[in-house]
């Protein structure tokens, strides 16, 4: 298919997200500003004031209220978008469970930031990974371009499996960094995302209701249905990415193996750190060192089979976590150990807490980690690096 015209421009990651939201044509946006997400809301209101975004925008008194409004709007059958960060996401926690339980296909963008206290504003993924059990599909972006594209893909996934989607990018490394971003034509997005017409909506004329008290058996079945939708989301995410690549020439997959074939060690991570690891892998490969990268883009549902296939035959895996769960360690490390459990000749798993709280992890430091892994036996728990 012929690629329609697009525009390449310099955008921050946050403004790329706002462009993605505008192109997706949501009819309702409820959002509360919080650093470092605020430029997303500011840009959306700019679009709205200029008559370039046909949506109702609500700025309520808190993130909890913002999500409550998003759920209500979504259940009336309109496309809904919101954005938040850190404490705002945590304040929504109760409503996140309600949104997934209500099968509201909301798309929310989160800018990953350190969780208080103490107070800080640096990139850290603990805010979003701590919401992994709320029933939201989760995607993580490496760049502003991927963030823009992921907004479109998130709406397509959410509306097909009828589940909310949370897309994440690292604070400042992506959110406030300028990079060339290709903005697709509106016609391209309209072809990819047709108007939203859900089967079930709250409408007095139809007499449907939602949120009634149910029996234990009905509740159990409802949770099972959500689980089935989450598993379906793996295939839908793959299809959505493949169709987007067909239209615009950019695809990311649900995971991305990079230089993994025949590698003696593969580094696994998420978000902006993937770019640094990719650069490090190129440098080490140029010096004859057999190292690869496995980028995890879809974190919930966790793509177990794809990860197992990508890491089959790899002797050692180094997991870099920009998050910390006290008492457990790195969350991605734990996910990988669970995914590879029982696998024949599974790789030796080394988990490093790298970049927690926004600590910089340059290529030279990653090379040091690789050297340490080759000298040491795997530790049961995640290892602090800073």
N, C-alpha and C positions, 0 to 999 in steps of 0.2 A: 504494500500500500504506500502511496506517495505521502511523504511526511509534509504536513501543513506548516506554514510559516510560523516561526517562533522568534522571540527577541532575546538576545543575550545582553545582560546588564550586570553591573556590580551591585550586589545586594548583601546585606548582613544575613545571617541565618534566620534571625527573627523576621526580617522583612520578606525573606523567601517563604517562610511559613504563612505570613499574611497573604502573599500572592497566591499561594496554594489554596488557602481558604476562600479567597475571593473567586478564583476560577471554579471551585467546586459548587458555587451558587447555593450556599446555605440560606435558609429563610429565617433562621433565628440564631443569634449569638448572645450568650450571657457570659460576662467575663469581669473579673476583678483584677486590677493591676497589681503586680508584685515583681520586684526585681528578681531575676533579669528577664522576665517575660513581658514587661510593660510595653516595649516597642511593638509587639505583635498587636495588642489592643489598639495602640495609638495609630498604627498604620491602617488597621481595619476601619477605625472611625474616620480617618482621612478619606479612604475609599467611599465610605458611606456619605460623607458630607459632599463629596464631588459627584454624587449620583452614580458611582461606578459599582456599588454593591447594594443590591435590592434585598435587604434583610432588616429585620427588627433587631436592634442592638440594645441590650439591657446591661446596665452596670450597677448591680445590687450592692448591698452593704458588706458582703463577705463571699468567700469562695463556696462555703456551704450553701448559701442561698443561690449562688450562680448555678451550681449543679442541680439543685432542686428545680430551678426554672428550666434548665436544659431538659431534665427528665419530663417535666410537664409538657413542654413544647414538642419534644420528640414523640410522645405518645399521642399527640394529635395528628401525627403523620407528616411532619415537615423535617427537612434536613437541618441538623443542629451541629454547631461548632463551638468550642470553647478552648481556652488556654490558661495555663497556670504554672506554678513552680513551687517546689519545696513545701514550706509551711501551708501554702494554699492547697496543695494536693493532699496534705495530711489532714487539713480541716475538712476536706470533702469525704474522708474515709467512709463514714456512715452512708453517704449518698452514693458512693461508688458501688457498694454492695446493692443498694436499691436499684441503681441504673441497670446493672447486669441482670438482677432478678426480674426487673420489669421488661427485659429484652429490648431496651432502648438503644438503637444503633447510633449513639452519639460519637463524634470524633473529638477527642481532646488532645491538645498539644501541651506537653510538659517540658520546661527547660530545667534540666537536672541541676540541683544546687544543694549545698550542704544543709543538713538538718540541724536546727538549734536544739539544745544549747551546747557549747557556746555559739554566739552569733557569728556567722560567716556567710560569704557570698560566692564561694568557689565551686567549680564543677565536682559533683559527687552524685552517684546514681542511687544512693540509699533511699532517697525519697520515692522513686518509682518502683524499685525492686521490692520495697516493703509493702507495696500494693499488689503483689503477685497473686494473692489468693482472693481478690475481690471479684474475679470473673471477667476482667477486662483483658482483651487481646493487647499485647505490648510489642511495639516495634522501636528499634533504636537506630538513629541516623549517624552517619560518619561525616556528613558535610551539609552545607546549606542547600545544595542542589538535591541531595537525597531527601532532605526534610520537605522541600516543596513537593517532590514527586510522591513522597510517602503520604502526604495529606490526601492526595487524590486516591491512592491505593487504599488508604484506610477507610474512606467512605465506601468504596466498592466492596471491601471485605465486610465492613459493618453491616451494610444493607443486604448483603447476600446471606450471611449467617445469622443476622438479627442479634448482634451482640455489640457492645461498645468497644471502641479501640482507643488506646493511649499511645501516642507517638512521642518519642523523647529525643532531645538533643542536649549536648553538654553546654553548660553555661559558659559564655565568653569565648571559649575555644571555637565554638560554632555560632552561638547566638549573636555575638557582637563583632565577629570577624567578617570583613568584606571579602567576597570572592566572586568570580564570574559565574553567573547563574543563568541558565537558559529557561526563559518563561514560555511555556507552550501557548499556542493559539487557543482562544476560547472554544473555537470549533472542534479542536482536538479533544479537549476535556469534555465537551458536551457529547461527543461520540463515545467517549470512555465511560462517562457518568450520566446516563439518561435521567430524566426527572424521577424523583423518588415517589413511589406510590405503594406504600406498605399494605399488606393484607388486612392487618388489624389496627384500628385507630379508635381513639376515644371520640365518640360523636353521638350526641343525644338522639340523632335520627336512627342510629344503628342499635342502640341499646346494649353495647358492650361495656364491661367494667373491668377494673384491674385492682389488685391489692387486697382482695377479700381474704378473710381467715380461711385456712384450708386444713385438711386432716394431715396427720403425719405421712400417710401414704402418698397423698397428693404433693406434699412438699418434697418428699424424697424423689418422686418422679420428675418434678420440676427441676431439681438440681441435676438429675441425670440428663435431662434434656439440654441443660446449659453445657454440661460436659461433652455431650455429643456435638453440639454446635462448635465448641472450642476445638475439638479434634477435626471437624470439617474445615475449620479455618486454615489449617495447614495447607490443604490442597487449594482452597480458594485464594490464599495469599500467593501461592505459586502461580496460579492461573492469572491473577490480577497483575502480578509483576511481569509475566510473560506478555500479556496483552499491552501493557504500558510500554514495554520495550519495542513491541511491534509498531506502535504508533509514533513513538518519539526517539527510539534508538537507545534508550537507557533502561537497564534492568539491574537488579541488585540481588535477587534470589531471597530465600528465607535465611540461608547461610551463604557465605562466600569462601570457599577454599582457595587460597592463593599460594602457589608454589608448594603445595602439600605433597604432590606425587613424589614418592621416594625420599621424603624428608625424614631426617633422624629425630627432629624435634619440631613440634607445631605449637605456636603461641595462639591461645584462644582469648578473645576479648570482645568488648562491645563499644560502640560510640566513637568519639573522636580519636581515642587511642589507637583505633584500627589504622588510621592514616600514619601515625608515627611508627607502628609496628611494620606496616607495609614498606615504609622507607628503610627501616632497619633490616628487614628481610632482603631487600634489593642489595643493600650494601654488603651484607654477610654472604649472600649468594655470589656476588662479584668476587669475593675472596675465597670462594670454594667451600663455604660452610653450608651444610644442608639443613636449612631452617625454612619453615613455612608459617602462614597465618591462616587461622580459621576465624572469620568474622561472623559473630552471631547477630543477626538482624531481628529475627523473630524470637522473642524471649518467652512470650506466653501466647498460645500454647508452646511448650518447649519442643522443638523438632527433633525428637529422640532418634528416629530412624535415619534422618539425614545426617545428624552428627555422628552416629555410629558408622555410617558408610564413609564419611569423610575422614574419620580417624582410624579406620581399619588398617592394620599393619604399621602404624606409627609407633615407634618405641617409647617416646616421651612426649608428654603434653604439659605445657606451662600455661596456667590460667592467670590472667592479670585482671584483678577485680578493683574497680574504682567505686567500691561500696564496702560497708562493713556491718555485719549483723553480730552484735555482741553475744558471745556464747556459741556462735556457729562459725564465724569467719566470713570469707568471701562467698557471696550468694551464687555467683556463676560457678565457682569452684564446686559448691555443693550440688548444683544442678548437673554439672558434667559428671561428677562421681555417680550420681543416681542414674543418669542416662547410660553410662557405660557399665553399670553393674551387671555381672553375669556374662559379659561379652568375652568370647574366646580370644585369648592373647590381647586383652585390653591394654592400652598404653599405661605406662606409669604416670600418675597424675601428681603434678606439683602446683600448688595454689599459692600465689603471691598477692598480698594486699598492696597494690601499687597505684598511686594517684589518689588515695583516700583523702578527702578534704581539699582536693584540688592541687595536691603536691605535684610538681612538674616531673614527668617521666620522659627524659630525652632519649634519643637512640642509643647513646653510649651507656646509659643505665640499663636499657633493655638487653644490650649485649652482655653486661655484667650478670644479669639474671640468668641468661642462657648458659654462661660459664658455670655459675653456681649449680644449676640444675644438673649439668653433666658431671659435676663432682660429687653431688649429694644424692642420698636416697630420698624418696618422697616422704614428706611429713604428713601425718594424719590430718593435722589442722593447717589452715592457711598461715603463711609466714609473712610477718611484717617486714616491709622493705625500707621504711623511712623512720 
